[in-house]
Amino acid sequence: MKNTKKGIVVAGSLIADIFYEIDTYPNQGFLVSVRDTSLNIGGTGNMILDLAKFDENLPVKVCAIIGSDKGGKHLEKVMASFPNIDTQNVTVEENSSVTHVMNAADTKQRTFFFVPEASDKFGMDYINWDTVDAKIFQLEYLLLMKKVDSPDEEYGTHGARILAEAKKRGMITSIDVVSEQSDRAKNIVKAALKYTDICCINESEAEAVTGITMTNDGEIIPEKAFEAIEKIKELGVSKWIVIHAPKCGFGLDCETGEKVTVPSLKLPKGYIKGSTGAGDAYCSGILYSAHEDKSLSDAMKFARASAACSLSENNGTDGMRSADKVIALEKEFGELEI
């Protein structure tokens, strides 16, 4: 039966990002100058704003904790500027989660220093299921939220319990994962995948979850990518699985068995200003396409263009555009050869 619900819930770590523009990322023990700083919305905020910009008629429902501090007030102000963002399930308590983001001018790469605060407290007790009812329920980010990642005797983890409840209420469930250098991913993410319909993660996260190495000298081996995807399917994902990397995306429609390979767009020299939020933009494109009942192939093409929009500006969301403009950009550039 077709899901007739409308809207996307984004639940999890809503973070205030403090960006530091630096010349280069220094080796341990060395100094580098900070050229500029700025305060932006981050964490789930990247996806929240991306979705709101895609379609002014799309209900974007936020479920999170923010602080009563400067960061929290900034988050409130930014979200209030979009009429289609529903914040009635945002709880204000004590201190906001903050990420200190180092943007290196020479490599265009970023490094994160995260202060959890509110993120660690988020869990089922902060979800009002009546107000967050929608077509899709997105939980992010696994491996970043202490309560969500905590053990649960019945479901494996608290996050898995949340996803199971969302499925019971007729929502399509989706997850995102942070890139973390630890061995926690297998157990924590594995528990959540049993109750996940859509899984969209990058290649390093997929390797951490499955234990399958899919790169050689930094290049994705397609056969290994699909091997990892099949493993993720075995763990319980029921609709779409997407592994996205800088040069290409690999996907599986679990319902039809269709395998999809979509290279990234070939962007002109000087186009990329920053990579912060590009992964969130890609995932936002996948979710919006699922909401609009698009095919996986179309979803991945829309997602790569969404990521390209994000790459056009320094922070995570300034480059995002309406869905019709994202589609126009997708047609503007050719795709990379892989």
N, C-alpha and C positions, 0 to 999 in steps of 0.2 A: 504494500500500500504506500502511495506517495506521501511524503511528509509535507503537510500543508502549513506547518508552523512558520513563523517569520522572525528573522532577527538572529544575531549571533551574540552569545555571552562570551566575554573574555574575563576569565577568573584567574587570580594569582597575584604575582609580584608586580605591583604598580610602583615604579621607582622614579626618584628624582635623580637625573643624570647631571653631574658637573663635568663639563668638557674642558680639558686642558690642551691647548694647541702647543705642541712641542716640535722642535726641529727633527729630533730622532729619538728613538728609545735607547737610553744609555745602558751600557754594561753595568753589572753590579758594582757598586762602590764609586761610580762616576756621576758627574753632574750634567744636567741639561736645563736650558732656559724654558720657562713657560711664557709663550708669546701672547696668549689670550685665554680667557675663561668665559664660560657661559653656562646658564642653567636651563636644562631642557627636560621634557618628559621622557621617561625611559621604561625599560622592562616591558610589561604588557601595554604600556602607553604607546609604544611604537605601533603595535598591531591595532590598538583602539583607534588611533588617529588615521592610520592607513585605511581601515574599513570605513570610517566615517567620511573620508574624502572620496572614496570610490563612488559612493551613492548616498546622496542626502536623504533618501527615503528609506535607507536600511537602518533598522533599530540596532544600535550597538549598546549592549547592556554590560556594565562594568560591575564586577564583584571583587572587591579588594579592601585592603586597609591602608590608610595614609595617616601621616602625622598632623599635628596641629602646628607644626613648625613652618619655616619659610618654604621648604621643599613641598610640603603638603599643600600649602596655599597656592603655590605655583601650579601644582597638578590640578587642583580644583579650577583655577582660572582658565587653564588651557582647555580642559574638557568642557567647561561651560560655554566656550565659544562655538561649539558644535551642537545645534539643536537636536540632532539625532543620537547623541550620546546620553544614555540613561545612567545616572549615577546614584539612584536611590538605594542601591545595595553597596555603596561605598561607606565604610566605617572610619570615623576619625578618632584616632587614639595615639597619644604620646608622640613617638618619633617616626618619621618616614624612613623607608629604605632608601639608601643613597648609593649610587655607583660613581666612583671617580674614574673618568674615562680619559686615557692618555692617547691623543691623536697625533701620530707621527707624520710630519710633513713629507719626509723622504719616501717612506714605504706605503703611505696611505692606510696602514694597519693601526688597530687600536688595542689597548691593553686595559683590563678592567680591575678595579679594586672595589669590592662590594662590602657595604655595611648593611647587614640583613634587617635588623630591627623589626619593622612591621611584617616583613616577608616571612619571618620565622614563625609568626603567630597565626598566620592565615590557615584556616581549615573549615571543616563542615559547619562549625558553630557560627561562622560569619556569612553563611549562604542562606538567603531567604528564597527558597525555591519558588514561591509564588510570584516574586517580582522578577526572577531571572528566567522564567519560562521562555524558550525560543526554539528555533530550528536546530541550531548548532551550539554545543557547549565546548568551549576551548579552555583547557587547563594548562597554564604555563607559569613558571617553568619547573619541570621535574629536575631534581638534584640541586635546587636553589632554595626550597622552602622546607624548613626543619620539621614542622608539624605535618605537612603534606607527605614528606618522605618517611615519616616515622612508621614503625611496624604496626600492623593490624592483624589480630589473630584470625579473623574471618576472611579478609580480602588480600592480605599480604602487606599492603601499605594503606595509609590514610587516603592518599591520592586515589588509589584504586577504589576505595569505598565511595569517594566523591563521584568518580566516573560511573560506577555501577548505579548510583542513585540517579544521575542524569539520564542514563539509558532507560531506567525504569520509568522515567517521566517522559519518555518518547523523544528525547533529543539525540541528535547525531553527536557523538563524542569525538574530541580531537585533542592531541597532546603536542607539546613542544618540549624540548630538552635543552639544557645548557651544555656547552662544551666544557667538560671538567676532566682534569688529569687525576683520575682515581679509578678504582675498580667497583664503585658503588652502582654503576649504571645497570649492570646485568640484573641485579636483584630488584632494585627500585623500579626501573623502567619495565622490566619483565612483568611485574605484578600489575602495572597499569595497563599494559597492552592487552590483557584479557578482556578489558572493558572499553577498548578503544576502536572507533570506526575509521578514523583518519589519523595517520602518523606521517608527519612531514618533518624530517630531520636532516642535518648535513652529514657528510661522509665520515667525519671523525666521531660524531655521536653514534652513527650506525655501527661503526667499528667497535665502539665501547659497549654497545648493547648486545651485539651478536658475537663478538670475539673474532670476526672474520676480517682479515686485512684486505682492503680493496684498492690500495694504492701502491704504485711502484715509481720511485723517484718523483713523487708528488702528483703523478697522473693516475686517474681513475681507470681501473681495469673493469670494463663493462660486465664481463661474466661474473666477476666477484661482487659487483654492485647488486646484480640480480640474485646472486646466491644469498647475500645479506637480506635482500627484500623477502625472499622465500622464507628465510629463518624468522623474520619479523611476522610474516603471515602465520607461520606455525604457532607463534606465541599468542595469536588471538585477534589480530587486526582484521576487520571484516569488510571495509569499503575500499579505501585508497591507501597505498604506501608510496611515499615519495622520498627519495634521497637526492638532495640538491648539493652541488659543488660549484666552485667558481666557473668552470667551463661547461658543465652539462648537468642535466637532471635526469634521473632514472625513476620510473614509476611502474606500479602494478595496480590494475583494477581487479581487486580480489573477487568481485562478483562475476566478471566476464572472463577473467584470465588474461586480458590484454596487457602486454608489456609495452611501455612507452619510453622512448629516448628523445629528449629535447635539448639540443645544444643551447648554450647561452648566446645572447645577442653580441654581435661584433661591434663594440662601442668605439667611437673615434678617439684618437689620442687626445688626452687632456680632458676628456668627458668626466672621468671619475674624480670626484672631489673628496670622498670619504666612504668608508665601508660600514660605518655604524648603522645598524638597523636593516641592512640589506637582506639578511636571513629572515628577519621578521616580515619584511615586505614580501618576500617570496611566499612565506607561509600565509600571509594575508591574502595574496592572490589565489592560493589554493582554496582557502576557506570561502572566499567570496564566490568563486566559481562553483563550489559545491552547493552553496546556498542558492545559486541561480540555476542549479541542475545542469551544469555544463558537463561535457565529457572530460575524462582525465587528460587527454591530449590537449584540449583547449585550455584546461585549467593550468597546465604546466607552461603553456605558451603565454598565458596571461600573467602567470607568476614570474616568469623570467623578465617580462617587461616591467612588472611592478618593482622587481629588484633593481632594474636599470634606472627607474625613476629615482629610487632611493639613493643610488650611487651618484646621482647628479648634484647632490648637496652634501655638506659636511656632516650634518646631524642625521638622525634616523628617519625623520618624517617630512622635512621641508620640501623635498623633491617629489613627494607623492602627488598624484593628480586624480581627476575623476576617471571612472572606468572607461569612458569613451576615448579619453586622451591617452590612457594607458594602452588601449588597443591600437590607437593611431601610431604610438611610438613603437609598438611591437612590429608594425608593418614598415617602419622607417628604416630600420637597420637589418642587415643580413645576419646570419648566424655563424658562429665559430665552426671551423672544421675540426672534427674530433677523430 
